[in-house]
């Protein structure tokens, strides 16, 4: 198999697969009820809601505009030729996302919407100011 600029041998592929298996010591075993409770308590409240570094005041729960329809999203994908505007990947079976450039769910102006694959759409949730500027320049 070729990866990058060199060809990987079957031996290298086998060793790579084995290295990813990890520690199999715990395979088939289970934590005690006490341990499960302790692990659960340790996870409670960490990085949830306001404590999460990406918290934006609960805006994810705001409703979309009544103009946010399947027809609108389909027209944006069609306009963008079913290609992710960030990485250039071609849409196949799974429909790509339609992203609001200004992150305002109420603004359904076609100039504010862009087609992104799932991977690229996930990336745009960080450094929002950077992405807003990038996509604004891309569209104009």
C-alpha positions as CSV (number, residue, x, y, z in Angstrom):
1,X,0.0,0.0,0.0
2,X,1.3,3.5,-0.8
3,X,1.0,6.2,1.8
4,X,2.4,9.6,1.0
5,X,5.7,9.3,-0.9
6,X,6.8,5.8,0.1
7,X,5.4,2.3,-0.1
8,X,4.6,0.5,3.1
9,X,5.4,-3.2,3.3
10,X,3.0,-5.7,4.6
11,X,5.3,-6.2,7.6
12,X,5.1,-2.5,8.5
13,X,1.3,-2.6,8.1
14,X,1.1,-5.6,10.4
15,X,3.3,-4.0,13.1
16,X,1.3,-0.8,12.8
17,X,-2.0,-2.6,13.3
18,X,-0.6,-4.5,16.3
19,X,0.7,-1.3,17.9
20,X,-2.8,0.2,17.8
21,X,-4.5,-2.6,19.7
22,X,-3.3,-1.2,22.9
23,X,-3.3,-2.8,26.3
24,X,-5.6,-5.8,26.1
25,X,-5.2,-6.7,29.8
26,X,-8.7,-5.4,30.7
27,X,-10.4,-7.2,27.7
28,X,-13.5,-9.1,28.9
29,X,-13.2,-7.8,32.5
30,X,-15.5,-5.3,34.1
31,X,-15.2,-2.5,36.7
32,X,-16.7,-3.1,40.1
33,X,-19.9,-1.2,40.9
34,X,-17.9,1.0,43.4
35,X,-15.3,1.8,40.7
36,X,-18.0,2.7,38.1
37,X,-19.7,5.1,40.6
38,X,-16.3,6.7,41.4
39,X,-15.5,7.2,37.6
40,X,-19.0,8.6,37.0
41,X,-18.7,11.1,39.9
42,X,-15.4,12.2,38.6
43,X,-16.8,13.1,35.2
44,X,-19.9,15.0,36.4
45,X,-19.8,18.7,35.7
46,X,-16.6,18.7,33.7
47,X,-16.7,20.6,30.5
48,X,-20.5,20.8,30.4
49,X,-22.5,23.9,29.7
50,X,-20.9,27.1,31.0
51,X,-17.8,25.2,32.1
52,X,-17.0,24.2,28.5
53,X,-14.3,26.3,26.8
54,X,-16.5,26.7,23.7
55,X,-19.6,27.9,25.6
56,X,-21.3,30.8,23.8
57,X,-24.2,31.5,26.2
58,X,-26.5,28.7,25.0
59,X,-26.9,29.9,21.4
60,X,-26.9,26.4,20.1
61,X,-30.4,26.0,21.5
62,X,-31.8,29.0,19.7
63,X,-34.2,28.0,16.9
64,X,-33.5,28.4,13.2
65,X,-35.3,30.9,11.0
66,X,-38.5,29.7,9.3
67,X,-36.7,30.2,6.0
68,X,-34.2,27.4,6.9
69,X,-35.7,24.7,4.7
70,X,-34.6,21.6,2.9
71,X,-35.2,23.5,-0.4
72,X,-32.9,26.4,0.7
73,X,-30.1,24.0,1.8
74,X,-30.4,22.0,-1.4
75,X,-30.2,25.2,-3.5
76,X,-27.0,26.2,-1.6
77,X,-25.4,22.8,-2.2
78,X,-26.4,23.0,-5.9
79,X,-24.9,26.5,-6.2
80,X,-21.7,25.2,-4.7
81,X,-21.8,22.2,-7.1
82,X,-22.0,19.8,-4.2
83,X,-18.4,20.5,-3.3
84,X,-17.0,21.5,0.2
85,X,-15.8,25.1,-0.2
86,X,-13.0,24.5,2.3
87,X,-11.3,21.2,1.2
88,X,-12.8,20.7,-2.2
89,X,-14.3,17.2,-1.4
90,X,-17.1,16.1,-3.6
91,X,-20.4,15.2,-1.9
92,X,-21.4,11.5,-2.3
93,X,-24.2,9.6,-0.5
94,X,-24.3,11.8,2.7
95,X,-25.4,15.4,2.1
96,X,-22.9,18.1,3.1
97,X,-23.7,20.7,5.7
98,X,-24.8,24.2,4.9
99,X,-22.9,26.6,7.2
100,X,-23.9,30.1,8.3
101,X,-20.9,32.3,7.7
102,X,-21.8,34.8,10.4
103,X,-23.0,32.0,12.8
104,X,-26.4,33.6,13.0
105,X,-29.1,31.0,12.5
106,X,-31.7,33.7,11.6
107,X,-29.7,35.0,8.7
108,X,-30.6,32.8,5.8
109,X,-29.4,35.1,3.0
110,X,-27.7,32.9,0.4
111,X,-24.6,35.1,0.6
112,X,-24.3,34.1,4.2
113,X,-24.5,30.3,3.5
114,X,-21.8,28.0,2.3
115,X,-21.4,24.2,1.7
116,X,-19.0,22.3,4.0
117,X,-18.3,18.6,4.5
118,X,-18.8,17.4,8.1
119,X,-15.1,17.4,8.9
120,X,-14.6,21.0,7.7
121,X,-17.9,22.1,9.4
122,X,-16.6,20.8,12.7
123,X,-13.3,22.8,12.3
124,X,-15.3,26.0,11.9
125,X,-16.7,25.8,15.5
126,X,-13.3,27.0,16.8
127,X,-11.7,30.4,16.0
128,X,-15.1,31.7,14.7
129,X,-13.8,35.2,14.0
130,X,-11.1,33.7,11.8
131,X,-13.5,31.5,9.8
132,X,-16.1,34.3,9.4
133,X,-13.4,36.5,7.8
134,X,-12.1,33.7,5.7
135,X,-15.5,32.7,4.3
136,X,-16.6,36.3,3.8
137,X,-13.5,36.9,1.7
138,X,-14.0,33.6,-0.2
139,X,-17.6,34.5,-1.1
140,X,-16.8,38.1,-2.3
